[in-house]
């Protein structure tokens, strides 16, 4: 994607930081994970001139049949905060409806 280099690099940095902090902060009882969303229709996409085309394409290609909504990400965070997720540490959870499986 054109002009996406800095975004891609910063996302990779967040994933690395998540892994390191999970180890570093574990002794203090702090659990660190990250949630990475696929195509989500937010204000962050307003700078893309072909925003509508990108979202439509993502929805058509996503096995789930739709783009990710903010609520999907929020539900993932809620799960990670639950007792059931206490052994998930240092992970980046990808919430993208399965589109990353195709690329």
Secondary structure, 3 states (H helix, E strand, C coil): CCCCHHHHHHHHHHHHHHHHHHHHHHCCCCCCCEEEECCECCHHHHHCCCHHHHHHHHHHHCCCCCCECHHHHHHHHHHHCCHHHCCCCCCEEEECCCHHHHC
